[in-house]
Amino acid sequence: MNTNQDSFSNCNPKFFHELKPTNHFVNALLTDLYQLTMAYCYWKQGRHEDQAVFDLFFRKCPFDGEFAASLEECVRFLATFQFTESDIQFLKNVIQAEEEFFDWLRNLDVSQVVVYGVVEGSVVFPLVPLLRVEGPLAVCQLLETTLLNLINYASLVATNAARFRLAVGEKSLLEFGLRRAQGADGGMSASRYTYLGGFDATSNVLASKLFAIPCSGTHAHSFVQTFSDCSQLITTKLLDSNRNEREFVQLVLETREKLGYSTNQGELAAFISYAQCFPDKFLVLVDTYDTLGSGVPNFICVALCLLEFGYKPLGIRLDSGDLSYLSKAARKEISRISRLTGKSELNQVKIAASNDLNEATLLSLQQQGHEIDIFGIGTHLVTCQQQPALGCVYKLVEINRQPRIKVSEDISKLTIPCSKNAYRLYGKEGYPLVDLLTLETEEAPKVGDKILCRHPYVERKRCLIVPTRIEPLLKMIWNGKPVEPCLYPLSQLREFCKQEMSCLREDHRRFLNPTPYKVSVSQTLFDFIHRLWLEETPIPELI
Amino acid sequence: MNTNQDSFSNCNPKFFHELKPTNHFVNALLTDLYQLTMAYCYWKQGRHEDQAVFDLFFRKCPFDGEFAASLEECVRFLATFQFTESDIQFLKNVIQAEEEFFDWLRNLDVSQVVVYGVVEGSVVFPLVPLLRVEGPLAVCQLLETTLLNLINYASLVATNAARFRLAVGEKSLLEFGLRRAQGADGGMSASRYTYLGGFDATSNVLASKLFAIPCSGTHAHSFVQTFSDCSQLITTKLLDSNRNEREFVQLVLETREKLGYSTNQGELAAFISYAQCFPDKFLVLVDTYDTLGSGVPNFICVALCLLEFGYKPLGIRLDSGDLSYLSKAARKEISRISRLTGKSELNQVKIAASNDLNEATLLSLQQQGHEIDIFGIGTHLVTCQQQPALGCVYKLVEINRQPRIKVSEDISKLTIPCSKNAYRLYGKEGYPLVDLLTLETEEAPKVGDKILCRHPYVERKRCLIVPTRIEPLLKMIWNGKPVEPCLYPLSQLREFCKQEMSCLREDHRRFLNPTPYKVSVSQTLFDFIHRLWLEETPIPELI
């Protein structure tokens, strides 16, 4: 087990040498072979130390903005980047190269690399670099695949979480995805980054331990199925909240009789057993046999007796059927019994729902009306059903101070050349209006100046802005070693992400057809792009 | 780095104590909290050692059959299952329980658990258990989430790979998904299990090292972009296949002139540089600037000179644009030059294609016609875009020899009770006809007997079969310790998977609207299910 929690609280540079990636798979060899074949070519050409700049960015997203995530893991990866002797021996079977090349690989490190990144938890838009990586060409190239792997899924799932948050407003959101996640660290990353994106807790115990996320969980259907009736209970007693042992089962059975319920006996025994273990955390799954005919009545009987014993029952969970109807019917029955018995506290119990929830079912539940307080979301959250991959790319934009552009048959695959800065410009109302990319060599935009912002590709699209506030988006996070501060506790990143979300103008963050947020370039950069574009594209001769 | 490769070749029981999960996240704490709260309830009830049987199975799949995968990782997980002291200390903050409970957790192991599993690489159908787990109730319960996590994605991505294999027939398939995978082990598992499912190689170097998968990769667009012209080349020479150093660049430039090509100079320099490093593995990306106007001609110039030097150029890769049109046009130009120069070997070069390929684009390419020999598939393969999660579940089917059924509002969520055996029955033509589930206590079906196979739920659906061959599907893989043989080299599993695929009748494995394969139950099991079903469902009283 690694010691993440320690390093979270120890963001002091003297602990930097202890930084390790959270997942042991994350190391220099977790890369595509072509990075190594290219590195070999550069080395052989004597060009491996050419000064390169790469941008890591995405071109489009399902949402109007993504949330940047996994910066900390990128730093951890950089901090341990090296090829082991075992890696080198393996590579010798794959690449036929001189021993000197392998010596060079052996001694490789990232001490000459500088990385600028957008703060973890920030909202980011297409084309704006999430990372700008500068340094020796071959080394920067070797970092590509791992950085993309670390950032793509983390940012995607954080964003997906933020979308669910948007869909449910202030309701509680629990992440239940581990069993359906794409591999163990699909599950671990999902727990971590959905918490960052606004979830309240996870069912994943290891993630709770490593990342200090609240943990949540009660019982499964199988638990109910293992009971046949109350004779199986090892004791019929329960300590009340004053620590007096009193007869509990008899009281539940009498309550059930009084209320005229005819329910499944095994289920009732299971609920009693659960109450005996967790009297102050009584939340049970009510759909094993028949939600309204058995589960809810059984819950009510046990809950009333817990109240009698001085405990506050928490609620029920629905995991199948028509959640809108069942939640309303369950609430109605609970209210009826609350009135009937005069136990007003019963009305405060929560209704949780799970069962393959996705954005569409959540929005539809809202339209139909429901009585659900807590949503447990698994599969669709963690696998990001709607778009299971974020398409971040890592593109060369400058070499030896010369700009580089990738022209493509596909206009959407064009890159923006040069080492760039990125700024967020805010308007009078305090909302961000536009992100502006400038040449690194240009002067920074100033508050109060009238700034011409141009669409990077479409000539006629441009606007003038007088910003009231300007936020530089790229902060140096690595300068041969980690730059302080670069590690924050997850809870702090979560708060930051929440704040970023609330900063966005309503029409940018609405669920359907959001107004696209503008990402623009300075006039100087615009001219640069278009000149290079023409230079690099051969004029086709039609025949 | 772990020592997988060693343990792959050492399937000898004396090495079993060295078995470790490939991913360090895979341990007893990688579970849902409710498994632990339930374990506590069972322990407190004194029921933790009740004898339970759980089935791990899926209810439906997009394909007509899934491929079982990850059995080896399940065994590795079981072999190391335990809670560490650090885990216990963490759990004390989450669950308020007696110290004795934590002592019990401390000493927990899986020595009393028996697991039966379907051989890795087998084709499996809905409702048939992939695993049957027997043993002490609380321990079996604690295994649920991790086993599901291990099997769900592995089986899903192996199946997805098999679908791609089906779509392209005998063409080469390369897995390129690491950068877009859902986390590091999304990438690692994808490389491993897509190879099992029929892919030929991966770009993922770490996966190649750990799992002995062939590794593939050449160069990226950025490599081309770093070159401006041939003056950057450190040498103009190249050793020919007889190890004589000869002038190469001049020859390429003359060839280009002779053929009347006007191409991008930087790209040409990049190709020459690549040829100088990998003269016998010359495969280059031709779409950085203009596929037909620059990339293909530049490839042809260098390839012709490599032939002149005694090397066999491998081919080109297309990564954007209309792959059908571009592959045909590229092939046409290559053929034209082959004829023109009399170099027939030039015609043997391969065309590789990548760029966001999925099943639909592959099928559409087949309809349009193309000249592609090798497909590189990333995002859609590894994230399983069409259905990013396999819904395996883990259900209690028996406790203390008493059958258990889960009744649900949702008929698709019913389970099949009892500890069961599963058999594959083959017909006269040698194809499997039906899978049959029987009670474990029933006699096994016999070749030549007339066997009544019933649909588990629909009364009128039944058939008679006289099997010519019967294959028991569940083999014991764990009996308190690993049962030999349970670990096979990946290449062997891949062959097995291929064989399983070819065994299926054409109409079962066709791509669109396959004939559903029948999964049935014996008459005895059918009667059992339906009796229990009625017993456990309360009769609703309509009012």
Interface residues (C-beta under 8 A of the other chain):
Chain A: M1 N2 N23 H24 F25 V26 N27 L29 L30 T31 D32 L33 Y34 Q35 L36 T37 M38 Y40 C41 Y42 K44 Q45 G46 R47 D50 A52 F54 T84 S86 D87 F90 L91 V94 A97 L137 Q141 E144 T145 L148 N149 L150 N152 Y153 A154 V157 F176 L178 R179 R180 A181 Q182 G183 A184 D185 G186 G187 M188 S189 S203 N204 V205 L206 S208 K209 C215 S216 G217 T218 H219 A220 H221 S222 F223 Q225 T226 S228 Q232 L233 I234 S262 T263 N264 S273 Y274 Q276 C277 F278 D287 T288 Y289 D290 T291 G293 S294 S320 G321 T379 T383 C384 Q385 P388 A389 L390 G391 C392 K395 L396 I399 Q402 R404 I405 K406 V407 S408 E409 D410 K413 E536 T537 P538 P540
Chain B: M1 N2 N23 H24 F25 V26 N27 L29 L30 T31 D32 L33 Y34 Q35 L36 T37 M38 Y40 C41 Y42 K44 Q45 G46 R47 D50 A52 F54 T84 S86 D87 F90 L91 V94 A97 L137 Q141 E144 T145 L148 N149 L150 N152 Y153 A154 L156 V157 F176 L178 R179 R180 A181 Q182 G183 A184 D185 G186 G187 M188 S189 S203 N204 V205 L206 S208 K209 C215 S216 G217 T218 H219 A220 H221 S222 F223 Q225 T226 S228 Q232 L233 I234 S262 T263 N264 S273 Y274 Q276 C277 F278 D287 T288 Y289 D290 T291 G293 S294 S320 G321 T379 T383 C384 Q385 P388 A389 L390 G391 C392 K395 L396 I399 Q402 R404 I405 K406 V407 S408 E409 D410 K413 E536 T537 P538 P540
